[in-house]
């Protein structure tokens, strides 16, 4: 039973299998109306039942949502949550104590984890860099690690060693120590390029929060901007470019974004077209501002030979492994990563933290509260199998084949038709991961289907017509997930997706997030299949950020 403060003694729950926990929580919720939280201290897991929006937002500042079921939310606390937070240690302690209660052992772990980011630092000393530790014991431990030792040249004191020449040595030390649980404060000397390009803002006034993040990114010199979709991350980064006013390399995941960035730069800055170079496909010209795809940057080392004043990594979670290795040589270059969804399903967040920078701007609550960005209403629409043939086919399949069959369930077509009729006249994007399914939907509703197989010029023509209201509805494959400039979409319908990728759900919901009007997102999934489980897992990141999600059968 809960104590007088509304906290539950976990002794009665700690032996329960995880699958029974949510049911038991529901029972307890019926027993007491002021229930706050259940905290599993050894696993550092927190279960909130019926939290109000403020509590949910506060929890997401210091932890990350793992799963949810109905009114019950399970959060996990890990080291990266602590190191990526903008809160002070005392502010974190206050939030945890107020939300989950007083757990001295956990608070001790929290303090130790927080202080780990203050133990090691890289400092610039004249013509070289040093690795410093706050105490001799920690420095001795770091020197005992082979991958650290081989990147140190001379031990200067018991607490300071000279780092071998070259940015790659600094990057390796940061990466290795972070994996060991010690983020390194990087006070390296950053290259200041003494070459003005005349990049002034034109015809726009940055919002207050954009000015704030420009200043924070400028001060940090290396950061990942994690503002929600629709909040103007591109404009914020252009503001940073204007402040630095030096040659800039902008890297994007796909060629479509090159043209989008170019339009934004010409529209919002004093740059001229001949100052903007493009490096992709058949065009390989560098300029004061150079736009290139990640693929091209991974293949052409010449892009990194130029002394850039700033490098922008758009949709930073898409950096391929080959390019990650090259970013190790850029530790003296100012850089900023952009992403509305820095969550990586393959646990690459430590690499992004170590090689690109610390996350800033992940507090979505401020954007929703101040109505800079309106929350979309997300509805999961569960449909039955069209007939026994597909149900039996699903039951007989195994592994990933089950997911494909559920994704392509023909019963989704009438459900999508109903949604299109409901939102007739609204600008709508239908997302579809499967080419065959996209083709059938295009044929059924006489709509354009834009995929990686679509000719580039045709693709750009469709997008332009969509922006200009000449086309009200388009069907897109995965190419529509990332950063494409479709700001006026009012409805998003997800016909199929990538398993449980939280990043993909966030990107697709982001296509309708903007500072005005209504926004609706529908995720159509087959009831009782693994797809139902997948889509519920997909929306965890959105729920964590306070976006309302409903399930309709």
N, C-alpha and C positions, 0 to 999 in steps of 0.2 A: 504493500500500500504506500501511497505517497506520504511524505512527511508534511509538517505544517506549512512549509514553504512551497509545496507543490512538486518537490523533487522525489523521484522514485528510487528506492533502494534497489540497486541492480543485483543484489545477491539472489533474489528469487528468479531473475531472468538470465543470469549469465550462463546457465547450463542449457538453455533452450537452443535447439537447432535454429539456424538463421531463418529457415523458411517459416517457422512458427512464430517468429518474433513479431512480425507486423500484425498478425492476428491477435496476439496477446496484448499488443499495444492498443489495438482498437477496443479490446475489452476494458483495459485500464482507463481508456479515455472516457468510456461510458460511466465509470465509477467516480470520476472526479472532473470537474469543469475547469480547474485552474492548472491542469497538467502543463509542465514546462518542457522537460527533457529527460531522456535516459542517456546516460553516459557510460560507455564501455571503455573504461580507462586503459586496460592493457592494449587494446586494439586502437585506441584513440578514435573511437567511432561515437557519433552523437546521433540520437534519433529524436527529432522534433515532431510533436503531434499537434496538428492544427495551429501552426505558428502564424502570427499575423505577418503582414508584409514587411513591417519594420524589422522584426526579429529575423525573418528569412534573409533580408538584405544584410543585416549586421553579421549573420553567421557566414554569409558568402564572402565577407571581407577577410575572414580569418580561417576559413576551411573551404573544402570543395564538396559539392553534392555528389554522392556516389549512386544512390538509387532513391526512388520514391514510390509509394503505393497509396493512392487516394490522398488522405490528409497527412500521411506520415512520410517524413523526409529523413534519409540517412546521410549524414555528412562524415567525411573522414578528414583528419588533420595530419598533414605530412610536412616535412621540412620545407619544401618549396612554397607551401602556403604561407609559412612564416616569413620567409625571405623575400617573397614577392609583395608582401603587404606594405602599405604606406604607413601603417600605424606604429606607434612607439610600443615598447615592451609593456609599459604600464597601461596603455590603452587596450592592448590585447588581453592582458590579465583581467582588466575590468569587464570587458565584453564576455569572456569565457565564464567568469565567476557569476555574472548577472544572468547569463543564459542557461548554463548547465549546473551551476553550483560550485562549491569550494572543494577542489580536489588538489591537495598540496603536492602529491607526487607528479600530477600532470603539470601543474604550474612550475614545478622545478624543471621538468623536461622542457617546457616552453621557454623558460629563462635560459637554460643551457643552449637550446637550439638557436634562440635569438642571438646570443652572445657569440656563437660560432662565426657569424658573419663579420665579427669585429677582430678576429684573431690574426688573420693573414691579410697582408696588403702588398701590392706592387707599387713601388715608389720610383720616381725618376730622380737620378742623382748625376747631374752633369751630362756626361756622354753615355751613360748606361742606366739600366734599371736594376732594382734590387727586390728580392722577396724578403719581407720582414714579418716577424711573428711577435706577439705580445709577451711571450715567455720562452725561455730556453728549451724547456721540455717539448713544447709544440714544434719548435724549429728543428730539434733533433729528430723528432718523429717524421716530419716532412722530408728531411734530407735522407731518411732511410728508405723512402719510396723510390724505386729505380727510375720511374718515369719522371719524377721530379729531379732527382739527383743528376740525371744525364742532361738536364736543361739548366743546371747551375754551373757557373764556371769557377767562382772563388768564394769561400766562406770568409766574410769580412769581420763578423763578430759572432757571438753565441746566438744572436737573434736576427742576424741579417746575412744574406748571401747575394752575391752578384749573379744576375741572370745572363745566360749565354746570349750573344748578339742575335738579333732578329726577332720579329714579332711572333713568329711561330713558337718560339720557346716560351714566351709569356702566355700565349694561348693554351699551350699544352699544360703548363703548370696550373692555370685556372681550371681547365677541364678536369684534370686528374684530382685536384683537391676538392672540387665540387662533388665528384663522384664519391669521394671519401667522406662527404658530409661537411665540408668547409668552404663556403663561398669566399672568394678572394676579392677584397675591395681593390679595384683597379684605378690607381692614380698615375697611370702612365702619362707620359707627355704625348698629347695628341698633336698631329700635324696640322698646323694652321697654314692654309694655302694663301699666299699673298697675291691673289689674282681675282679682282672683282669682275663679275660678268654682267652687272647691271640688272639683277633680278629683283625688281621692286613689285609690290602688290599693286594691282590695278582694278579699280571698280568694286572692291570688296572690303568689308570690315570684319575682321575676325571676331567671333563670339568670345565672351570672357573666358570660357573654359578652353577654347582653342589657344588663346593668348597664354593661358596658364601652362598648357602642355608644351607649347613652343619654348617657353622659358625653362621648364623642367627638363625637356630633352636637350636644350642647349647647355644647361648646367651639367647634366649627367654625361653628355657627349656620346653615350651609347645607351639606347633604350628600346623597348618594344611598346608601341602605343596600342593599347587593347580596348579602345573605345568601341561602343556598339555600332553595328552597321547603320548607316543613315545619319551619323553624327558629324560627318565631314572630316574623316581621317586624312583624305587626300589634301583637302584645303589646309589642314593643320600642318601637314608635312611641307606643303608649298610655303606656308608661313615661316617654317624653320629654314627652308632653302633661301628665302628672302633675307632672313636675319644673318645667315652665314655668308650669303652672296659669293659663292665660290663654285668652281666646276663640280657638277653633281652627276653621279651615276644612279639611275633608277632601274631596279631589276624587278621584273614582273613574271608571273607563272605562265602566261600565254600571250600570243601575239595580239589578240584583240585588245588587250589592255594597253598596248603601246599607243595605239591611236587615241584611246580615251585619255590617257595621260597628256598626250600632245595637245589635244583640244583644251584640256583644263589649264595647261601652262600658258597657252596663247590667249586664253580668255581672261585669266586672272593675274597675269604678270606682264611686265613690259618686255619680256623676251620676244625676239622675232623668230620667224620660222627657220631662218638659216642658222640660228644659234642652237637649234635642237637637232641632235643627230639620232639616228636609229641604227641598231645593230642586231639584225635578225634576217633570216632567209637570204635573199639576194642583196639586201641593202646593208652595207657595213660602213657607216660614216659616223665618226665621233664629233661631238660638238661641245659647247659650254655645258649643255645638259645632254646626256646620252641615255637613251632608252634601250634596254636590252632584255631579252627573255632569260630566265634561269638556265635554260638549256644552252643557249649561246654562251652565257657567262661561264658555264661549266666546261665548255669546249675551248674557248679562246682566252688564253692567259693574257693576251695583249690588253684586254679591258682593265686589268688590274695593275698594269705598268704605269698608267697615268696617275699623277698625284691628285686624287679627288679631295675636295673639301668636305664632301658628304656622300654617303651611299645610302639609298633608300631601298629597303627590302619589302616590296609590296606582297601581301599575303605571305608573311614570313614563314608560316607553318609549311609552306610548299618548297622550302629550300631543299634541293636534292643532296644526297650524301656527298657526291663529288664536289659540290660547291661549298658544303660545310667545311671541307678540308681546306679550300682556298680562302675562306673567311679568316682562317687562322693567321694569315699574313696581313690582315687588315686591322690589327689591333691598335694601330696609331691613327686610324682614320675615323672621323666622326661618322656615326651610323645610326639609323633608326629603322626598326622593323614595324610593319603595320599589320594588324590582324584583329578582327572582331571575335575570333575564336582561336586563341593560342593553344587550346587543348589539342594535344597530339595523341592519337590512339597508339602510336608506337613509342611512347614515352621519350620523345626527343626534347622535352621541355628543358632538361638540364643543359643540352647542347645550345639551345637558343639562349638560355640565361647566360651561359659562360661565354659564348662567342659573339652574340649580338648585343645583349644587354638585359637589364632588369625590366620587368613589366611595369608600366605606368598606365593609369586611366582605366583600370579594370572595374571600378565602382560604377556599375550601370545604374544603380538606384538614383544617383544624382541627376542623370539624364532623363529618367522617367519622371522623377519628382518635379523637376523644373520644366518638364515638357519640351526639352530640346529634341527628344525622340519619343514618339508614342509607342506604347507596347502593342504588338499585334495580338489578336486573339487567336490562339492555336487550338484547333479541334482535330482530334484523332477520330476518323470515321471508319468504323469496323464493318466490313461487309462479309456476308456468307460466301461459301463456294458457289460458283454458278450452277454446278450440278455434281452428282456423285463421281462422274468421270475424273474431274479435277481433284476432288477430295481424295479419291483412291490413289490417283497418281502421286499426290503429295505424300500420302501415308506409306507408299511403297518406295519412295525415294529416300536418300540419305544425304547427310552433310549439306553442302552448299546447294545441291540440286533442289532441296526442299525450299530454300529461300527463293530461288529463281521461279519455281512454280507458283509460290504464294505471291510473289511480286507481279507476275503476269496474269493473275486470276482475271478472266474476262468479266467477272461480275463488277469489276471496278469501273467499266465503261459507263453503264447507266448511272452509277453514283456520280461520276465526273460530269456526265451530261446534266444531271440534276443541279449540281453546283454551278455549272456555267449558266443555266437558266436562271438560277437564283441571283446570280451576279451579272446578268446581262447588261452590257454597257460599261462594266468596270474593266479596267486594264488588268489582265490576268496572265500569269505565267504558270504553265504546267511543267513540272519537273519530272523527268523520266530517265532512269539510268539505262534502260535496255533499248537498243536500236529497233528491234522488232516491235516492241510495245509502242515506242514512239511513232513508228510508221503507221501502225494500226489506228492510234489515236488521231494522227494527222488525217488519215483517210476518212475516219468516222466523222470528224467534226470539220473537215475541210480547212485545216489550219497548217501553217508552216511549221515544220519540225527542224530545229537547228541543232546539229551535232558536229562532232569533229570531222565527219565526212562531208559536211556542207562546204562548198567552195567559199574561200575567205571573203571575196567581194560580195557574194550572195548573203553570207552571214551578216556582214556589216550593213547591207541594204535592209535586211529584215529588222535588225536592231534599230536602225535610224527611223524606219517607218513606225516601229513600236513607240519610240520616244516621241514622235510627232503625231501620234494618235491616228495614223493611217491604218494601223493594225491594232486591234484591241486585245487579241489573245495570241500568244505564241507558245509553242512546246519546245523545251530545251533539254539537252542532255546535261552531263556533268559540267560542260563548259559554262553553263549559266550560274554555277555555284559561286564563282570567285569574282568579286569586285566589279563586274560589268556595270556600266552606267545605265541602269534601268530604274531611275529614282521614282518614277510615277506609278509603279505597279501598286495596285490596291489589293489584289488577291493572289495568293500563291497556293497552288494545288500540287501536292507531292504524290505522284502516282507510284513511284518506287524509289528506293534509295540504297545506299551502301550499308547494309547491315546495321550495326549499332553506332555508326560514326556520329558522335556528338557534334563534331566540327561541321559536318555537312548540314545537319539540321539547323545549326546556328546560321550558317551562310545563307541557306534558303529562306529562313524566316527573315533574315536581314534584307532580302530583296524588297520587302514591303514595309520596312521600318523607316520612318521619316518624321519630320516635325509637324505634320498636319494631316487632317483627314482620318479616315478609318482604315484599318489594315486587318485582313483575315488570312490565316494560313490553315489549310486543310491537309491532313496527312491521311491518305486512303490506304488501309491495310486489311489483310485477310484475317478475319476473326478466328481465334483458336490455333493459329499457325505461329511458327517462330518469328514471322514478320511482325506480329502483334507485340511480341516481347522486344524485338529490335527497335520498333518505333517508340515504344515507351522509354527505352533506354536512350534513344536519340535526343529526346527533349529534356533530359536531366539538366544540361547546361543552361537551357532557357529558363527552366523552372527555378534553378538556383539564382538566376538574375532577376527573378520576380515576374517573368512573363506568364500569364495565366494559360493553363493547358486543360482542356476538357476532353473526355472520352465519350463518344456517342456511338451507340450500337443500333 
